[in-house]
Amino acid sequence: MASTVWRLKVGPIGENCYIVASEGAVLVVDPGAEPEKIHSFLQTQALAPTMIALTHGHLDHTAAIPGLFEMLGTELPIAIHPADAHYLGEAGETTNRELFDAIGAPSYFHAFWKPLPKAAVFLSEGMMVPGTSLRVIHTPGHSQGSICLYEAVLNAGSYGADEEAREDAAEKSLGWSCLISGDTLFRDGVGRTDAPDSDPVALERSLKKLAHLSFATLVFPGHGPRTTIGRELPAALRD
């Protein structure tokens, strides 16, 4: 099976929200801000979302959830790694406040915080996101419960797929695959590790894990433009 992925850039710090259509399911991945923009896109594409999937629990990846649910007129199940579930539900306000205080951005918390529903689905290493062909890769480091979502077959027309094929026609024969990487891996960088729940040693191990993916794998990060595994992770990390 295959998935189609669209990117929406939202919020003041350019967070990437991804809409993923996979095997009949429609995921909203990391709705960090501008719920009206996300809702408008879903309506324009005639997509009925079935689940919220979070690469991690930080507020800049979750803040649009309450507004989006209000616009949809219903709540969707929220999926997250259990190690980041405390960013949601009753503990969410305290956990997010402590995070943004620690990184010197309390104003962001005060501007965007609204109570968040608790998680309904827990995503762990190696499992498939329910109802989809997306495989969960646990990549702690930026946060304890950071995950990436890997799709082995990406439909033409997805964000960045056709562009990547034009850049290197030889890679086209390998087929398109993608990794929604959250704040684990960016173009020209990695996620920050100065937060209370960060671990730079764990992040290094996570990057070594990702380096085993095909170098042609498209990387759709939590912030910034798309890239590839081969561009960001040297072969030496495979050792």
C-alpha positions in Angstrom: 0.0 0.0 0.0 1.0 3.6 -0.2 0.4 7.0 1.4 0.0 10.5 0.2 1.5 13.3 2.3 0.8 17.1 2.3 2.6 19.7 4.3 1.1 22.8 5.9 3.5 25.3 7.4 1.8 26.9 10.4 2.5 29.2 13.4 5.1 31.8 14.2 8.0 29.4 14.3 7.2 27.6 11.0 6.0 24.2 12.4 5.2 21.6 9.7 1.8 20.0 10.0 1.4 16.9 7.8 -1.8 15.5 6.4 -1.4 11.8 5.5 -3.9 9.7 3.6 -3.0 6.1 4.1 -5.2 3.0 3.4 -8.4 4.9 4.0 -7.3 6.6 7.1 -6.5 10.3 7.2 -4.0 11.5 9.9 -3.3 15.0 11.0 0.3 14.8 12.2 1.6 17.5 14.6 -1.1 20.2 14.3 0.9 22.9 16.0 -1.0 26.1 15.2 -3.6 27.7 12.9 -6.4 25.2 13.2 -8.4 27.2 10.7 -5.7 26.7 8.0 -5.6 22.9 8.7 -9.4 22.7 8.7 -9.7 24.6 5.4 -7.2 22.3 3.8 -9.0 19.2 4.9 -12.3 20.7 3.5 -10.7 21.7 0.2 -9.3 18.2 -0.3 -12.5 16.6 0.8 -10.6 14.7 3.5 -12.3 13.4 6.7 -9.6 13.1 9.4 -9.6 9.9 11.5 -6.8 10.5 14.0 -4.3 13.0 15.3 -0.7 11.5 15.4 2.0 13.3 17.3 5.8 12.9 16.7 6.2 14.3 20.3 4.2 16.2 22.8 5.7 19.7 22.8 3.1 22.5 22.5 4.4 23.8 19.2 3.2 20.5 17.7 -0.1 20.2 19.5 -1.6 23.6 20.1 -4.1 23.5 17.3 -5.8 20.4 18.5 -8.6 22.1 20.6 -9.4 24.5 17.9 -9.4 21.9 15.2 -11.7 19.6 17.2 -14.1 22.6 17.7 -14.2 23.2 13.9 -14.7 19.5 13.1 -17.5 19.3 15.7 -15.9 16.2 17.2 -12.9 14.9 18.9 -10.5 12.4 17.2 -8.3 9.9 18.9 -4.8 11.2 19.7 -1.9 8.9 19.1 1.5 9.5 20.8 4.4 7.5 22.3 3.6 6.8 26.0 6.8 8.5 27.2 5.3 11.8 25.9 1.7 11.3 27.0 2.2 13.6 30.0 2.2 16.6 27.6 -1.5 15.8 27.1 -4.5 15.5 29.4 -4.4 16.6 33.1 -0.6 16.9 33.3 -0.3 18.8 30.0 -0.4 22.3 31.4 2.3 21.8 34.0 4.5 19.7 31.7 4.4 22.2 28.8 4.8 25.2 31.1 7.9 23.7 32.7 9.3 22.9 29.2 8.9 26.4 27.8 10.1 28.1 31.1 13.2 25.9 30.9 14.1 26.9 27.3 13.4 30.6 28.0 10.2 30.9 26.0 7.4 31.3 28.6 5.6 33.8 26.3 5.1 31.0 23.8 3.3 28.9 26.4 1.1 31.7 27.5 0.2 32.6 23.9 -0.7 29.1 22.7 -1.8 27.0 25.7 -5.3 25.6 25.8 -6.2 22.4 27.6 -5.4 19.3 25.5 -7.3 16.0 25.5 -5.5 13.0 26.8 -4.0 10.4 24.5 -6.2 7.5 23.3 -3.6 5.5 21.3 0.0 4.7 22.3 2.6 4.3 19.6 5.7 2.2 20.2 8.7 1.0 18.3 7.9 -1.1 15.3 4.2 -0.9 15.4 2.0 0.4 12.5 -0.1 3.5 13.2 -3.5 1.8 13.4 -5.3 1.6 10.0 -2.3 2.9 8.0 1.0 1.7 6.4 3.1 4.1 8.6 5.6 2.3 10.8 6.7 3.9 14.1 10.4 4.4 14.8 11.1 5.4 18.4 13.8 8.1 18.3 14.3 9.6 21.8 16.6 12.5 22.2 14.7 15.7 21.6 12.1 14.3 24.0 11.9 10.9 25.6 8.9 9.9 23.5 9.9 11.4 20.2 9.0 9.1 17.2 9.4 9.2 13.5 6.8 7.8 11.1 8.1 5.8 8.1 6.3 5.2 4.9 7.9 2.7 2.5 5.8 3.7 -0.5 5.0 7.3 -1.2 2.5 8.3 -3.8 3.5 10.6 -6.6 2.3 14.1 -6.0 3.2 13.9 -2.3 5.1 16.8 -0.8 8.6 16.8 -2.3 8.3 13.4 -4.1 8.3 14.6 -7.7 11.0 17.2 -6.9 13.3 14.6 -5.5 12.9 12.3 -8.5 13.9 15.2 -10.8 17.0 15.9 -8.7 18.3 12.4 -9.1 16.6 10.2 -11.7 18.7 7.2 -10.6 17.0 7.3 -7.2 13.6 7.0 -8.8 14.1 3.3 -9.5 14.5 2.7 -5.8 10.9 3.9 -5.2 9.8 6.8 -3.0 9.8 6.4 0.7 9.5 9.0 3.4 10.2 9.7 7.0 8.1 12.2 9.0 10.8 13.0 11.5 9.3 15.5 13.9 12.1 17.4 15.7 14.6 14.5 15.5 16.1 15.4 12.2 16.0 18.6 10.1 17.6 19.8 6.9 21.1 20.8 8.2 20.4 20.0 11.8 18.8 18.1 14.6 16.4 18.8 17.4 17.5 20.8 20.4 18.6 18.8 23.4 18.5 21.5 26.2 15.0 20.7 27.4 14.3 18.9 30.7 13.3 15.7 28.9 16.0 15.9 26.2 19.0 13.5 26.0 21.9 14.2 23.5 23.3 10.7 23.9 19.9 9.2 23.1 19.6 11.5 20.1 22.9 10.2 18.7 21.7 6.6 19.0 18.4 7.6 17.3 20.3 9.1 14.4 22.4 6.0 14.0 19.1 4.0 13.8 17.7 6.3 11.1 21.0 6.1 9.1 20.1 2.5 8.2 17.2 3.7 6.1 17.8 4.1 2.3 19.8 7.2 1.5 17.0 8.1 -0.9 14.4 8.3 1.8 12.7 11.7 1.8 12.7 13.4 5.3 9.8 15.6 6.2 10.9 17.4 9.3 8.9 19.2 12.0 10.4 22.5 10.9 11.9 23.7 7.7 12.2 22.2 4.2 12.3 18.6 3.3 15.6 16.7 2.8 16.9 13.1 2.5 18.5 10.6 4.8 21.6 10.5 2.5 22.0 14.3 2.7 21.8 14.5 6.5 23.2 11.3 7.8 26.7 10.0 6.7 27.2 6.4 6.0 29.7 6.3 8.9 26.7 6.4 11.3 25.7 2.9 10.1 28.6 1.4 11.9 
